[in-house]
Amino acid sequence: MNMEKIQMIIKVILLFALFTFLCCTNTGNQTKQNVIIPKDNGNIILAYKGFENFLNSGKNWNDYEEYVLKAFPALMAMHRRYISVGLTDTVLFKKEVYGYRIDDFRPYLTTINEEKIIKLYNSVIQQMDSILNPLKKVDFCFYLSNGRDVFVQDVSGRQTIYVSIKYDMKDMYLALAHEYAHCLHHQRRPEEPSVLKKWIVSEGIASYFPVLLSEEYSIYDGLWMMPEENVDWCKKNEKMIIDSIIVDLDKNGLAIQKKYICGGEGFAKPPKGFPEKTAYYIGYKITEKCLENGIHITDLCTMDSKTVIDKSNIFPTQDD
């Protein structure tokens, strides 16, 4: 083979390598553009698309890392959160992902799309920002996994709301309003110890926001995370709840959270005869009373929890 042919082959190889690199780069950019939608107040992260890519792959652990964890820092942060609180066993989870089947998740993937999510996002943000402007940007991560959850955590210094696309559209709206309210409140409230009274006020303000957004919504929509019969029980037994909670207002720890905040059979441990999550109900009533007493929601979000509780007049005034 003469030198001219060798040079020609080298040129072809180099051109092919360059073409492959450009294609990969372009695909990566397109993928990022398709899953991250920049908005004025933060990003919409379509993380469920990464999980869908995994379901269409060989479905081994390396695929899960590539399409889900490494592709979405928010999902890596969620994965680490679940490990830290004991919700995910790293050994068992690696085995579990092999069993995921796209047919099990298809109902969720076929009922959600980018257009619906943007419409949902705009409706929540526009309404809530008209009541309380954000002081910092907030990201919204729409994900799909074997479980179903909605919560807020910081990712790279930015508040990020996680919501599973397993929720129907109404519950997703209420969940996003609740979590976004947490963010708006957190951006304004003073620093104070993480104890029951702080959690009650936090959950109460977040739970009341749907009622501020629409006259069609009631306490049952604000407390969407509680079965209606549990809300009715709380209405009938409000004094009993207050008598129980008042002695625990300054306590903290997982045991207190399980007693009044947490849900889930086998995990939550409410007082005997009580339903789960009674702190949400009391927090809602505290917020309702404060607003009825003429306190604006903006001012309410800047007060410490003791002041909010005192101004509601639901509890006897708490001494410092």
N, C-alpha and C positions, 0 to 999 in steps of 0.2 A: 504494500500500500504506500503510495507516494505521499509526500508531505502535504500537498494541496488537498488531498482527500481527508487526511487526518485533521487539518485545520477546519475543513467544512463540517466534519462530524462534531468537532468541539463546539463550533458555532451553533449547530443545531441543538446540542445538549444544553448550552448556556441559554439559548432562546427559550427552550422548553422549561428550564428551571425558572427563568424570569416570569414566563407566562403563568406557571403554577403558583409562584409566590404572589403575583398580582391578583390572581383569582381567589386565593385563600384570604388575602388581605381584604379584598372587596367583599367576600362572603362574610368575613368577620365583622366588617363595618355595617353591612346590611343587617346582619343578625342583631348587632347592638342597637341599630336604629329601629328595628322591628320590636324589640323588647323593652326599650327605654324611651318613654315619651316625655320630653321636657315640658314642664308647665311653669307658669310664673311663680307658683307657691311651692314648687318641688317637682319631683319626678313620679310618673306612673311606671311601675315596674311590672311587666307582664311575665312574672316568673313561672307561671304555670306552663308557658311554652317550653321552658327548659325541661320540665318534668315530662311533657308530651314527647319531646325529642328522645328522652331516656327510654320511654315506653316503646318507642319505635326502633330502639337500638338492640344490641345483644343482651342488654339488661343485666350486666354484671356490675361489680362494685366500681371498677374503673370507669365504666360508662356513667354511672351515677355521679361520681366525682366530676367528670368532665362536663356533663350536660347540666347538672344541677348545682353542685357546691362551688366548683371553680368558676362557672359561668356567671353566677349570681352571688356577689358578696353578702347580700341580704339573707339569702338562703343558708350560706355558710354560718352567718351569725345566728340564725334561728336554730340550726343544727347544734351549734355549740351551746346555745341556751338550754335546749332540751337535754343535752348531756349533763350540763352543770346542775340542773334541778332534778336529775334522776328519771326523767321521762323517756330517755333513750339509752338503751344498753348498746354500746358500740359493737360488741361481738354479735349479738342477736340481730341488730339492725342490718349489718352487712349481709346476713343470711336472708333477712326478710325481703330486701329489695329484689332478690332473684325471683320471688313469687309474685311480684306485681304484674298484673295483666291489663293491657290497654282496654279490654272489654269492660273491666270493672270501673274504669274512669271515663269511658266514652260518654255516658250521659251528662257529665259535667262539662266535658270539652265541647260537646255539640250544642250546649245551651248558652254558652258564654262566647263573646267575641270582643274584639278591640272597640268596636263602635259602642256596644252596650256599656263597657267599662268607662269609656270617656264620658258618655252621657251621665252615668251614675256619679262619677267623680265631679263633673261640673255642677250637677244639681246639689250635691252635698257642700262643696266648697263655696259656691256662690251664695247659697243661703246662709251658711254659717259665718262667712266673712262679712256679711251684711250686719251681723249681730256683734261679732267680736273679731277684729282684724288679727291675723297672725303676726307675731313678732319675729318669727324665724320660719325658714322653709321646712316643709314636712313631706317625706316621701310616702307613697302608697304602694305596697307590694301585694299583688294578687297572685296567690300561689295555689298549688294542688299537691296533696300528699295523701298518705293513708289515713291521716287524722283530719280533724277539723278544729280550727282555733282562730281567734282574733285577739290581737294584743298590740302593744307598742313597745319598742325598744330602740335604743340609740345604735346606729350603724355608722361608723366613721364620723361621729360627732353630730349626726343629724337624726332627729326623731323619725322613725319609720313605722308606719302602721301596716300590720300584716292582717290580711283577711283571706280566708279560704274561699275558693269559688264553689265550694260545696253548699254554701248558703244560697237560699233563693234570693231573688232580687230585692224583695222588701226587707228581709232580715239583713241583707248585705248593706242596704241603705242605712238601717238603724244601727248596725254595727259600726259602719264608717263614721256616722255622726257621733256615736258614743266615744270612739277612740280619738277622733279629731278634737272633740271637746276636751279630752284628757290633755292633748298636746297644747291647746290654747290656754287651758287652766295652768298647766305646768310652767308655761312660759311667763306667767304672771305671779304665781303664788309665792309667798315668802318661804325661805328655808325653815324647816322645823323637823323634829324627830319623826321617824316613820313608825307611827303607832296607830291604834285602831281609829281614833277620832279623825286622823288625817285621811285614812283610807275611806272612812264613811263619807266625809265631805267630798273627797275626790270622785268617788263612784256616784254620789248623789247629784253633783253638778253635771257629770257626763250623762247620767241617766235622764236628766230633765231636759236636755237639749232638744230631743225630737219634738217635745211639746211646744218648744219655742219656735220650731220650724213650720209647724202646721197645726191648725185648729182641729184637724181630723185625728190627730194623735192624742192618746190619753196615757194614763199611768201604765197601762198594759203594753203600750208600744215603747215607752221609755224603759220599762223593765222587761224588755223582750227576751232577756236571758233567763227569766223566771216563768214557769208555767202559770197560767192565769189563776188556777186554784191556789197556788202558793201566795200570789199577791192578795187574793181574797182572804186567805188565812191571816196574812199580816195586817190587813185592814181591821179584822175582828179582834186581833190580839196585839194591837200596837203597844199598849201599856206594858204588856208582858215582855215584849221585845226590849222596850226602853229600860225596864227594871233590870233586865239581864245585861244589856250593853253598858249601862252607866257605870258599873263597877269595873269594866274592862277598858274604858276609853283610853287610858294611858299605857296599856299593855301592847307588846309587840310579839313578833315571832310567828312561826308557822302554825302553832296550835291555835292561836287567836284567829289567824286567817282561815283555818279550817272550820272554826266555830261559826264565823259570821260572813266570810267573804267567798270562800271556795265553793265549787260545785263538783259533782261527780260522786256517784255511789261508791263507797269504799275509800274515798279520799276525804271528802268533806265530813266533818264531825260536828254538826250543829247541836245545840242543847236538846235534851230529850223532848220530843214532841214538836220541835221547831222544824220548819223546812230549811233548805239551804239558802244562803245568800241574803239573809235578813238585813244585813248592813246596807245593801243596795236600796231596799225599801225605805229604811229610816233615813238614809242619805237623800233620797228623792223627796221625802216629806220635809226634811230640813230645808232643802233648796226651795221647795214650793212655798213654805212659810216665810222665808226671807224675802222672796219676790213679792208675796202678798203684803209684806210689811213695808214695801216701797224701796227695797234695796235693788239697784240695777245689777244685772248679771256681770257687767264689767267690774263693778266695785266688789262684788262677791268673790270674784276670781283673784282679787289682790289681798284678801283677808286671810289670816291664819285660821286654822280649823276651830280653835276654841272660840274665836270671835264669831265665826259663822254659826256655830252651834248655839252660843249665847243669844244671838240676835234672832234665832228662829223661835226661841221660847218653848221648844219641844222638850228639852231636858231642863232640869233645875240648873241654875247658874253654877258653872264649875269654878272652884277656887283654883288659883295658880298653885 
